[in-house]
Amino acid sequence: MRLLQVWREARGKRLENELNDLLAHVDGMSALAKSVCFNNIWATHEYLVAAYDSLPVPDRKILIRSLRKGASKMWKQGRRPSAVGLGIVLLNIESRHTPGVSAASVLQRTNAIIVAASK
């Protein structure tokens, strides 16, 4: 049981590191690029949360893996603001279902970004 707890906290820390990386990209964006990023967050968040929550656990992992590949493809195509927005939504979804202090921090921070994107 202890090993699982250590793994989950390590996963939360990894989510936190990924969020810090994405936020560094947001900080370097122009106003237009930030607008595209926030629009992507606003447009996809509720839909993806509902889709994720409606799936059984094995299919949730498949959905996350597929969306991560999509974000990576967007990044490689030069659609970086959209890729960053999708990445933030994915971190929000994953942190909802990952226990630990680090995951809770990621959830709180991504929730604040999502609220900002909705304004």
N, CA, C and O atoms as a MOPAC input file, in Angstrom:
PM7 MOZYME 1SCF
protein

 N      0.82500 1    -1.19300 1     0.00000 1
 C      0.00000 1     0.00000 1     0.00000 1
 C      0.87200 1     1.26100 1     0.00000 1
 O      0.56000 1     2.23600 1    -0.68400 1
 N      1.92900 1     1.23600 1     0.74400 1
 C      2.82900 1     2.38700 1     0.83000 1
 C      3.44600 1     2.69900 1    -0.53200 1
 O      3.60700 1     3.86700 1    -0.88700 1
 N      3.79000 1     1.66400 1    -1.29300 1
 C      4.38600 1     1.86000 1    -2.61200 1
 C      3.41400 1     2.58400 1    -3.54500 1
 O      3.82200 1     3.46000 1    -4.30700 1
 N      2.13200 1     2.21900 1    -3.48600 1
 C      1.13000 1     2.88500 1    -4.30800 1
 C      1.00200 1     4.35300 1    -3.93000 1
 O      0.85500 1     5.20900 1    -4.80200 1
 N      1.05500 1     4.64700 1    -2.64400 1
 C      0.97100 1     6.03200 1    -2.17900 1
 C      2.16900 1     6.84000 1    -2.67300 1
 O      2.01600 1     7.98900 1    -3.08800 1
 N      3.34100 1     6.25200 1    -2.63000 1
 C      4.54800 1     6.92800 1    -3.11000 1
 C      4.44100 1     7.17700 1    -4.61400 1
 O      4.81900 1     8.24600 1    -5.09300 1
 N      3.92600 1     6.19400 1    -5.36200 1
 C      3.77600 1     6.34700 1    -6.79900 1
 C      2.80200 1     7.47800 1    -7.11700 1
 O      3.06200 1     8.29800 1    -7.99700 1
 N      1.67500 1     7.52000 1    -6.39700 1
 C      0.67500 1     8.54800 1    -6.65500 1
 C      1.21500 1     9.94400 1    -6.36600 1
 O      0.94200 1    10.88200 1    -7.11400 1
 N      1.97500 1    10.08500 1    -5.29400 1
 C      2.55500 1    11.39800 1    -4.98900 1
 C      3.58700 1    11.77800 1    -6.04600 1
 O      3.69700 1    12.94300 1    -6.42600 1
 N      4.34500 1    10.78200 1    -6.52100 1
 C      5.30800 1    11.04700 1    -7.59500 1
 C      4.57300 1    11.48300 1    -8.85800 1
 O      5.04400 1    12.36300 1    -9.58000 1
 N      3.42500 1    10.87300 1    -9.12600 1
 C      2.62100 1    11.26600 1   -10.28700 1
 C      2.13100 1    12.70600 1   -10.13400 1
 O      2.13900 1    13.47700 1   -11.09400 1
 N      1.70700 1    13.06100 1    -8.93000 1
 C      1.28100 1    14.42900 1    -8.66800 1
 C      2.41200 1    15.42000 1    -8.89300 1
 O      2.19400 1    16.50700 1    -9.42600 1
 N      3.61000 1    15.04800 1    -8.49000 1
 C      4.77800 1    15.92100 1    -8.68500 1
 C      5.08000 1    16.08300 1   -10.17200 1
 O      5.45900 1    17.16200 1   -10.62700 1
 N      4.90500 1    14.99500 1   -10.92300 1
 C      5.13400 1    15.07900 1   -12.36800 1
 C      4.10500 1    16.00600 1   -13.01900 1
 O      4.44600 1    16.79400 1   -13.90100 1
 N      2.85500 1    15.91100 1   -12.58600 1
 C      1.82700 1    16.82000 1   -13.10100 1
 C      2.19100 1    18.26600 1   -12.79600 1
 O      2.01500 1    19.15000 1   -13.63400 1
 N      2.70100 1    18.50100 1   -11.59000 1
 C      3.10300 1    19.85100 1   -11.18600 1
 C      4.23500 1    20.37100 1   -12.07300 1
 O      4.22200 1    21.53200 1   -12.48200 1
 N      5.20500 1    19.52100 1   -12.36800 1
 C      6.31200 1    19.92200 1   -13.24400 1
 C      5.82200 1    20.22500 1   -14.65700 1
 O      6.27900 1    21.17700 1   -15.29000 1
 N      4.88900 1    19.40800 1   -15.14500 1
 C      4.32700 1    19.65600 1   -16.48100 1
 C      3.57200 1    20.98100 1   -16.51800 1
 O      3.67000 1    21.72800 1   -17.49100 1
 N      2.82100 1    21.27100 1   -15.45900 1
 C      2.09500 1    22.53800 1   -15.40400 1
 C      3.06200 1    23.71600 1   -15.38900 1
 O      2.84000 1    24.70400 1   -16.08800 1
 N      4.12400 1    23.62500 1   -14.60800 1
 C      5.12100 1    24.70000 1   -14.57100 1
 C      5.72400 1    24.93800 1   -15.95200 1
 O      5.96700 1    26.07900 1   -16.34300 1
 N      5.96300 1    23.85100 1   -16.68900 1
 C      6.50700 1    23.96800 1   -18.04100 1
 C      5.50900 1    24.66400 1   -18.96600 1
 O      5.88200 1    25.55000 1   -19.73400 1
 N      4.24300 1    24.26200 1   -18.89000 1
 C      3.22800 1    24.88800 1   -19.73700 1
 C      3.04800 1    26.36300 1   -19.39700 1
 O      2.90400 1    27.19700 1   -20.29100 1
 N      3.05700 1    26.68200 1   -18.11200 1
 C      2.88900 1    28.08500 1   -17.71000 1
 C      4.06500 1    28.94500 1   -18.15100 1
 O      3.89600 1    30.13400 1   -18.42400 1
 N      5.24900 1    28.35900 1   -18.22400 1
 C      6.40400 1    29.10000 1   -18.74500 1
 C      6.17400 1    29.45700 1   -20.21700 1
 O      6.56700 1    30.53300 1   -20.66700 1
 N      5.54100 1    28.55800 1   -20.95600 1
 C      5.21000 1    28.85000 1   -22.35600 1
 C      4.14400 1    29.93800 1   -22.44400 1
 O      4.22100 1    30.81700 1   -23.30300 1
 N      3.15200 1    29.88000 1   -21.55800 1
 C      2.09900 1    30.90700 1   -21.55200 1
 C      2.71300 1    32.27500 1   -21.27400 1
 O      2.35300 1    33.26100 1   -21.91700 1
 N      3.63200 1    32.33400 1   -20.32400 1
 C      4.26600 1    33.61600 1   -19.98000 1
 C      5.00300 1    34.23200 1   -21.16500 1
 O      5.11400 1    35.45400 1   -21.25700 1
 N      5.50800 1    33.39500 1   -22.07300 1
 C      6.24500 1    33.89600 1   -23.22300 1
 C      5.38200 1    34.19100 1   -24.43700 1
 O      5.89500 1    34.60400 1   -25.47700 1
 N      4.07200 1    33.98400 1   -24.31600 1
 C      3.17000 1    34.18100 1   -25.46100 1
 C      2.77800 1    35.64900 1   -25.64300 1
 O      2.73200 1    36.43500 1   -24.69700 1
 N      2.50300 1    35.97200 1   -26.89000 1
 C      1.93800 1    37.29100 1   -27.19800 1
 C      0.48500 1    37.31300 1   -26.72300 1
 O     -0.07600 1    36.27900 1   -26.36100 1
 N     -0.10600 1    38.48400 1   -26.72900 1
 C     -1.50700 1    38.61400 1   -26.31200 1
 C     -2.42300 1    37.78400 1   -27.21700 1
 O     -3.37000 1    37.16300 1   -26.73500 1
 N     -2.15000 1    37.77000 1   -28.50800 1
 C     -2.96100 1    36.98800 1   -29.44300 1
 C     -2.83000 1    35.49600 1   -29.16300 1
 O     -3.82700 1    34.77400 1   -29.15200 1
 N     -1.60900 1    35.03400 1   -28.93700 1
 C     -1.37900 1    33.61500 1   -28.65500 1
 C     -2.04900 1    33.20200 1   -27.34100 1
 O     -2.60500 1    32.10900 1   -27.24100 1
 N     -1.99200 1    34.08100 1   -26.33700 1
 C     -2.67400 1    33.78300 1   -25.07100 1
 C     -4.17500 1    33.68900 1   -25.29300 1
 O     -4.84300 1    32.85000 1   -24.68900 1
 N     -4.70000 1    34.53300 1   -26.14500 1
 C     -6.12700 1    34.50100 1   -26.45400 1
 C     -6.50600 1    33.16200 1   -27.09600 1
 O     -7.53600 1    32.57900 1   -26.75700 1
 N     -5.68500 1    32.68400 1   -28.01000 1
 C     -5.92600 1    31.38600 1   -28.65600 1
 C     -5.85700 1    30.26700 1   -27.61700 1
 O     -6.69500 1    29.36500 1   -27.61600 1
 N     -4.87200 1    30.32500 1   -26.74500 1
 C     -4.69700 1    29.32900 1   -25.68500 1
 C     -5.91800 1    29.30400 1   -24.76500 1
 O     -6.47300 1    28.23900 1   -24.49400 1
 N     -6.32700 1    30.46200 1   -24.29300 1
 C     -7.46500 1    30.53100 1   -23.37400 1
 C     -8.76500 1    30.13900 1   -24.07000 1
 O     -9.64400 1    29.53900 1   -23.45200 1
 N     -8.88900 1    30.47500 1   -25.35100 1
 C    -10.07400 1    30.07700 1   -26.09300 1
 C    -10.14500 1    28.55500 1   -26.19600 1
 O    -11.22100 1    27.97000 1   -26.07600 1
 N     -9.00300 1    27.92100 1   -26.41900 1
 C     -8.96600 1    26.45900 1   -26.48500 1
 C     -9.38200 1    25.85700 1   -25.15000 1
 O    -10.13900 1    24.88600 1   -25.11500 1
 N     -8.89900 1    26.42100 1   -24.06400 1
 C     -9.27000 1    25.94300 1   -22.73100 1
 C    -10.77800 1    26.08900 1   -22.53900 1
 O    -11.45200 1    25.14700 1   -22.12100 1
 N    -11.29800 1    27.27300 1   -22.84600 1
 C    -12.72200 1    27.54800 1   -22.67200 1
 C    -13.58200 1    26.60500 1   -23.51400 1
 O    -14.62000 1    26.12500 1   -23.05700 1
 N    -13.14100 1    26.34600 1   -24.74700 1
 C    -13.93400 1    25.55300 1   -25.68100 1
 C    -13.90300 1    24.05500 1   -25.38800 1
 O    -14.84500 1    23.34600 1   -25.74300 1
 N    -12.85900 1    23.56400 1   -24.75800 1
 C    -12.70800 1    22.11200 1   -24.61000 1
 C    -12.89800 1    21.58600 1   -23.19400 1
 O    -13.19400 1    20.40400 1   -23.01600 1
 N    -12.73700 1    22.42500 1   -22.19200 1
 C    -12.69100 1    21.93400 1   -20.81600 1
 C    -13.93600 1    21.15400 1   -20.40600 1
 O    -13.82900 1    19.98800 1   -20.02700 1
 N    -15.09900 1    21.76700 1   -20.47300 1
 C    -16.31800 1    21.10100 1   -20.00300 1
 C    -16.60400 1    19.82600 1   -20.78300 1
 O    -16.99000 1    18.81100 1   -20.20200 1
 N    -16.41900 1    19.87600 1   -22.07400 1
 C    -16.66400 1    18.70800 1   -22.91500 1
 C    -15.74600 1    17.54900 1   -22.54600 1
 O    -16.20200 1    16.41500 1   -22.40200 1
 N    -14.45300 1    17.83000 1   -22.39300 1
 C    -13.50100 1    16.77200 1   -22.08600 1
 C    -13.68400 1    16.21800 1   -20.67800 1
 O    -13.51600 1    15.01700 1   -20.46300 1
 N    -14.02400 1    17.06500 1   -19.72200 1
 C    -14.29200 1    16.57600 1   -18.35900 1
 C    -15.49300 1    15.63600 1   -18.37700 1
 O    -15.46100 1    14.57200 1   -17.75900 1
 N    -16.55100 1    16.02800 1   -19.08400 1
 C    -17.74500 1    15.18200 1   -19.16800 1
 C    -17.44200 1    13.86300 1   -19.87300 1
 O    -17.90000 1    12.80400 1   -19.44400 1
 N    -16.67300 1    13.93000 1   -20.94900 1
 C    -16.30500 1    12.71200 1   -21.67500 1
 C    -15.47000 1    11.79500 1   -20.79100 1
 O    -15.71500 1    10.59000 1   -20.73700 1
 N    -14.49400 1    12.35400 1   -20.10300 1
 C    -13.61600 1    11.56800 1   -19.22400 1
 C    -14.42100 1    10.91800 1   -18.10100 1
 O    -14.26700 1     9.72700 1   -17.83100 1
 N    -15.27300 1    11.69500 1   -17.45300 1
 C    -16.03400 1    11.18100 1   -16.31400 1
 C    -17.02800 1    10.09400 1   -16.71300 1
 O    -17.39800 1     9.26300 1   -15.88400 1
 N    -17.46200 1    10.09000 1   -17.96500 1
 C    -18.44400 1     9.10100 1   -18.40100 1
 C    -17.81000 1     7.76200 1   -18.78500 1
 O    -18.52200 1     6.78200 1   -19.00300 1
 N    -16.48800 1     7.71300 1   -18.86900 1
 C    -15.80100 1     6.49900 1   -19.31600 1
 C    -15.38600 1     5.61000 1   -18.14500 1
 O    -15.14500 1     6.10300 1   -17.04400 1
 N    -15.30300 1     4.29000 1   -18.38300 1
 C    -14.70900 1     3.41300 1   -17.37600 1
 C    -13.20000 1     3.69200 1   -17.29000 1
 O    -12.61100 1     4.23400 1   -18.22500 1
 N    -12.59300 1     3.32300 1   -16.18200 1
 C    -11.18700 1     3.66500 1   -15.91100 1
 C    -10.23500 1     3.27100 1   -17.04100 1
 O     -9.42200 1     4.10400 1   -17.44100 1
 N    -10.28900 1     2.04400 1   -17.58100 1
 C     -9.33300 1     1.72700 1   -18.66000 1
 C     -9.47300 1     2.64600 1   -19.87400 1
 O     -8.47900 1     3.01200 1   -20.50200 1
 N    -10.70300 1     3.01400 1   -20.19800 1
 C    -10.92100 1     3.90800 1   -21.33800 1
 C    -10.48600 1     5.33600 1   -21.04500 1
 O    -10.13700 1     6.08000 1   -21.96200 1
 N    -10.50400 1     5.72000 1   -19.78000 1
 C    -10.01700 1     7.04900 1   -19.40100 1
 C     -8.54300 1     7.18500 1   -19.73400 1
 O     -8.10400 1     8.21700 1   -20.24100 1
 N     -7.78600 1     6.14200 1   -19.44700 1
 C     -6.34400 1     6.17000 1   -19.73800 1
 C     -6.10900 1     6.27400 1   -21.23800 1
 O     -5.20200 1     6.97600 1   -21.68500 1
 N     -6.92800 1     5.57400 1   -22.00900 1
 C     -6.80700 1     5.63000 1   -23.46300 1
 C     -7.12300 1     7.03500 1   -23.96400 1
 O     -6.42400 1     7.55800 1   -24.83200 1
 N     -8.17800 1     7.64900 1   -23.41900 1
 C     -8.54800 1     9.01100 1   -23.81700 1
 C     -7.41300 1     9.98700 1   -23.51400 1
 O     -7.03300 1    10.78200 1   -24.37400 1
 N     -6.87300 1     9.93300 1   -22.30600 1
 C     -5.77600 1    10.84100 1   -21.92900 1
 C     -4.57700 1    10.63600 1   -22.84900 1
 O     -3.98600 1    11.60600 1   -23.32500 1
 N     -4.22000 1     9.39100 1   -23.09900 1
 C     -3.07800 1     9.09100 1   -23.96700 1
 C     -3.32300 1     9.65000 1   -25.37100 1
 O     -2.42100 1    10.23000 1   -25.97600 1
 N     -4.53200 1     9.47600 1   -25.88300 1
 C     -4.87200 1     9.97000 1   -27.22000 1
 C     -4.83000 1    11.49900 1   -27.27600 1
 O     -4.31700 1    12.07400 1   -28.23700 1
 N     -5.36400 1    12.14700 1   -26.25500 1
 C     -5.35300 1    13.61000 1   -26.22900 1
 C     -3.94100 1    14.16300 1   -26.07700 1
 O     -3.61500 1    15.20000 1   -26.65400 1
 N     -3.10600 1    13.48100 1   -25.30700 1
 C     -1.70100 1    13.90800 1   -25.18500 1
 C     -0.99900 1    13.82400 1   -26.53700 1
 O     -0.22800 1    14.71100 1   -26.90200 1
 N     -1.27500 1    12.74600 1   -27.27800 1
 C     -0.69400 1    12.61200 1   -28.61800 1
 C     -1.19300 1    13.73900 1   -29.52500 1
 O     -0.43600 1    14.29200 1   -30.32200 1
 N     -2.47600 1    14.06800 1   -29.38900 1
 C     -3.03600 1    15.16900 1   -30.18000 1
 C     -2.37500 1    16.49400 1   -29.85500 1
 O     -2.08500 1    17.28200 1   -30.75400 1
 N     -2.13300 1    16.74800 1   -28.56600 1
 C     -1.46000 1    17.98100 1   -28.15700 1
 C     -0.03300 1    18.02400 1   -28.70300 1
 O      0.44600 1    19.06600 1   -29.14900 1
 N      0.62900 1    16.88000 1   -28.66000 1
 C      1.99800 1    16.80400 1   -29.19400 1
 C      2.00800 1    17.06200 1   -30.70100 1
 O      2.90000 1    17.73400 1   -31.22000 1
 N      1.01800 1    16.52500 1   -31.38700 1
 C      0.91500 1    16.74700 1   -32.83100 1
 C      0.65900 1    18.22800 1   -33.13000 1
 O      1.25200 1    18.79000 1   -34.05000 1
 N     -0.23400 1    18.86000 1   -32.34100 1
 C     -0.49600 1    20.29100 1   -32.51900 1
 C      0.79500 1    21.09200 1   -32.34200 1
 O      1.08500 1    22.00500 1   -33.11500 1
 N      1.56700 1    20.73400 1   -31.30600 1
 C      2.81500 1    21.43000 1   -31.01300 1
 C      3.76300 1    21.33300 1   -32.20700 1
 O      4.35300 1    22.32900 1   -32.62800 1
 N      3.90100 1    20.12500 1   -32.74400 1
 C      4.81000 1    19.89900 1   -33.87300 1
 C      4.34300 1    20.61500 1   -35.13200 1
 O      5.15900 1    20.97100 1   -35.98200 1
 N      3.02600 1    20.83000 1   -35.26000 1
 C      2.47400 1    21.54200 1   -36.42100 1
 C      2.56800 1    23.05500 1   -36.26900 1
 O      2.20500 1    23.79700 1   -37.18300 1
 N      3.06000 1    23.52000 1   -35.10600 1
 C      3.18900 1    24.95300 1   -34.88200 1
 C      1.97500 1    25.58400 1   -34.22500 1
 O      1.91600 1    26.80500 1   -34.07700 1
 N      1.01100 1    24.77500 1   -33.83200 1
 C     -0.18900 1    25.28000 1   -33.16000 1
 C      0.03200 1    25.24700 1   -31.64800 1
 O     -0.73800 1    24.64600 1   -30.89900 1
 N      1.09300 1    25.90300 1   -31.23200 1
 C      1.52800 1    25.82900 1   -29.83200 1
 C      0.52300 1    26.38000 1   -28.82400 1
 O      0.32100 1    25.74600 1   -27.78800 1
 N     -0.11700 1    27.52000 1   -29.06800 1
 C     -1.09200 1    28.00500 1   -28.08200 1
 C     -2.23000 1    27.01200 1   -27.84300 1
 O     -2.66100 1    26.81900 1   -26.70600 1
 N     -2.70900 1    26.38800 1   -28.90600 1
 C     -3.76600 1    25.38500 1   -28.75100 1
 C     -3.25000 1    24.16400 1   -28.01000 1
 O     -3.96400 1    23.59300 1   -27.18600 1
 N     -2.02300 1    23.75800 1   -28.29100 1
 C     -1.42900 1    22.61200 1   -27.61300 1
 C     -1.26100 1    22.88600 1   -26.11700 1
 O     -1.52400 1    22.01200 1   -25.29100 1
 N     -0.83000 1    24.08500 1   -25.77400 1
 C     -0.67400 1    24.45700 1   -24.36500 1
 C     -2.03000 1    24.47500 1   -23.67500 1
 O     -2.15500 1    23.99900 1   -22.54700 1
 N     -3.05100 1    25.02100 1   -24.34100 1
 C     -4.39600 1    25.04100 1   -23.77200 1
 C     -4.91300 1    23.64300 1   -23.50600 1
 O     -5.45800 1    23.37200 1   -22.43700 1
 N     -4.74500 1    22.75000 1   -24.47300 1
 C     -5.17200 1    21.36400 1   -24.28500 1
 C     -4.37400 1    20.70400 1   -23.16400 1
 O     -4.92800 1    19.93500 1   -22.37800 1
 N     -3.08600 1    20.99800 1   -23.08700 1
 C     -2.25900 1    20.44300 1   -22.01600 1
 C     -2.74500 1    20.86600 1   -20.63600 1
 O     -2.75300 1    20.06300 1   -19.70300 1
 N     -3.14500 1    22.10900 1   -20.50900 1
 C     -3.65400 1    22.60500 1   -19.21800 1
 C     -4.96300 1    21.90000 1   -18.85900 1
 O     -5.17300 1    21.53200 1   -17.70300 1
 N     -5.83700 1    21.71100 1   -19.84100 1
 C     -7.09000 1    20.98800 1   -19.59400 1
 C     -6.79800 1    19.54700 1   -19.17100 1
 O     -7.42300 1    19.03700 1   -18.24100 1
 N     -5.86300 1    18.89600 1   -19.84000 1
 C     -5.51300 1    17.51600 1   -19.48800 1
 C     -4.95700 1    17.42200 1   -18.07300 1
 O     -5.28800 1    16.49200 1   -17.33700 1
 N     -4.12000 1    18.37100 1   -17.69000 1
 C     -3.58200 1    18.36700 1   -16.32400 1
 C     -4.69700 1    18.56800 1   -15.30300 1
 O     -4.67000 1    17.97200 1   -14.22700 1
 N     -5.67100 1    19.40100 1   -15.63500 1
 C     -6.81100 1    19.60100 1   -14.74400 1
 C     -7.57800 1    18.29400 1   -14.56200 1
 O     -7.92600 1    17.92500 1   -13.44100 1
 N     -7.83500 1    17.60500 1   -15.65200 1
 C     -8.57100 1    16.34500 1   -15.58200 1
 C     -7.79500 1    15.30800 1   -14.78800 1
 O     -8.35500 1    14.66300 1   -13.90200 1
 N     -6.52500 1    15.14000 1   -15.08800 1
 C     -5.72300 1    14.13500 1   -14.39300 1
 C     -5.57400 1    14.45200 1   -12.91000 1
 O     -5.61700 1    13.54600 1   -12.07800 1
 N     -5.40100 1    15.71600 1   -12.57300 1
 C     -5.19400 1    16.07300 1   -11.17100 1
 C     -6.45200 1    15.85500 1   -10.33800 1
 O     -6.36700 1    15.68100 1    -9.12300 1
 N     -7.62100 1    15.86400 1   -10.98100 1
 C     -8.86900 1    15.58500 1   -10.26500 1
 C     -8.89500 1    14.16800 1    -9.70200 1
 O     -9.54700 1    13.90200 1    -8.69300 1
 N     -8.18300 1    13.27000 1   -10.36200 1
 C     -8.23700 1    11.86100 1   -10.00800 1
 C     -6.89900 1    11.33200 1    -9.48200 1
 O     -6.69100 1    10.12100 1    -9.41600 1
 N     -6.00700 1    12.22800 1    -9.11600 1
 C     -4.71500 1    11.83600 1    -8.55800 1
 C     -4.62300 1    12.39700 1    -7.14500 1
 O     -4.68000 1    13.61200 1    -6.95600 1
 N     -4.48100 1    11.51600 1    -6.14700 1
 C     -4.39200 1    12.01000 1    -4.77600 1
 C     -3.02900 1    12.63600 1    -4.48500 1
 O     -2.06200 1    12.41000 1    -5.21300 1
 N     -2.96600 1    13.40800 1    -3.43400 1
 C     -1.70200 1    13.98000 1    -2.98300 1
 C     -1.69500 1    15.49200 1    -3.02600 1
 O     -2.52300 1    16.12700 1    -3.67900 1
 N     -0.73900 1    16.04500 1    -2.31400 1
 C     -0.62100 1    17.49300 1    -2.18700 1
 C     -0.26600 1    18.14100 1    -3.52800 1
 O     -0.83200 1    19.17300 1    -3.89100 1
 N      0.66000 1    17.54200 1    -4.25300 1
 C      1.07500 1    18.12500 1    -5.53600 1
 C     -0.07400 1    18.14100 1    -6.53300 1
 O     -0.27400 1    19.13400 1    -7.23200 1
 N     -0.82800 1    17.05300 1    -6.60600 1
 C     -1.96400 1    16.99900 1    -7.52300 1
 C     -3.03100 1    18.01300 1    -7.11900 1
 O     -3.65200 1    18.64100 1    -7.97700 1
 N     -3.24300 1    18.17300 1    -5.82200 1
 C     -4.22000 1    19.16800 1    -5.35200 1
 C     -3.78600 1    20.57600 1    -5.75200 1
 O     -4.62000 1    21.41200 1    -6.09800 1
 N     -2.48100 1    20.83400 1    -5.70300 1
 C     -1.95300 1    22.13400 1    -6.12000 1
 C     -2.18600 1    22.35000 1    -7.61200 1
 O     -2.57500 1    23.44100 1    -8.02800 1
 N     -1.95200 1    21.31600 1    -8.41700 1
 C     -2.17600 1    21.40300 1    -9.86000 1
 C     -3.65100 1    21.67100 1   -10.13700 1
 O     -3.98600 1    22.50700 1   -10.97700 1
 N     -4.52600 1    20.97000 1    -9.43800 1
 C     -5.96700 1    21.16600 1    -9.62000 1
 C     -6.36600 1    22.60500 1    -9.29800 1
 O     -7.11500 1    23.23000 1   -10.04800 1
 N     -5.86500 1    23.12100 1    -8.18800 1
 C     -6.19900 1    24.49100 1    -7.78500 1
 C     -5.70400 1    25.50200 1    -8.82200 1
 O     -6.43400 1    26.41800 1    -9.20000 1
 N     -4.47900 1    25.33200 1    -9.27100 1
 C     -3.90200 1    26.27000 1   -10.23200 1
 C     -4.58100 1    26.19400 1   -11.60000 1
 O     -4.83300 1    27.22200 1   -12.22900 1
 N     -4.87800 1    24.96700 1   -12.06200 1
 C     -5.54300 1    24.84500 1   -13.36000 1
 C     -6.98400 1    25.33200 1   -13.28400 1
 O     -7.49800 1    25.88900 1   -14.25400 1
 N     -7.64400 1    25.13100 1   -12.14600 1
 C     -8.99700 1    25.67600 1   -11.98000 1
 C     -8.99200 1    27.20100 1   -12.11100 1
 O     -9.88400 1    27.78200 1   -12.72900 1
 N     -7.97800 1    27.84200 1   -11.52200 1
 C     -7.86900 1    29.29800 1   -11.62400 1
 C     -7.65700 1    29.73800 1   -13.07600 1
 O     -8.20200 1    30.75400 1   -13.50500 1
 N     -6.88100 1    28.98700 1   -13.81400 1
 C     -6.64400 1    29.30700 1   -15.23000 1
 C     -7.93200 1    29.13900 1   -16.02600 1
 O     -8.24800 1    29.96300 1   -16.88500 1
 N     -8.67300 1    28.07200 1   -15.74100 1
 C     -9.92500 1    27.81300 1   -16.43900 1
 C    -10.93900 1    28.90900 1   -16.15600 1
 O    -11.65900 1    29.33100 1   -17.06200 1
 N    -11.00700 1    29.37100 1   -14.93500 1
 C    -11.90900 1    30.47700 1   -14.59500 1
 C    -11.49600 1    31.73300 1   -15.35700 1
 O    -12.34700 1    32.44200 1   -15.89300 1
 N    -10.19900 1    32.00900 1   -15.40700 1
 C     -9.70600 1    33.17100 1   -16.15300 1
 C    -10.02700 1    33.04700 1   -17.64200 1
 O    -10.35200 1    34.03800 1   -18.29500 1
 N     -9.93400 1    31.82100 1   -18.17900 1
 C    -10.20000 1    31.60500 1   -19.59800 1
 C    -11.67500 1    31.79400 1   -19.92600 1
 O    -12.02500 1    32.10200 1   -21.06500 1
 N    -12.53000 1    31.61200 1   -18.94200 1
 C    -13.96700 1    31.73500 1   -19.20000 1
 C    -14.45600 1    33.18400 1   -19.18100 1
 O    -15.62000 1    33.44900 1   -19.48200 1
 N    -13.57600 1    34.11700 1   -18.83000 1
 C    -13.97300 1    35.53700 1   -18.75300 1
 C    -13.64000 1    36.26200 1   -20.02400 1
 O    -13.90200 1    37.46000 1   -20.13800 1

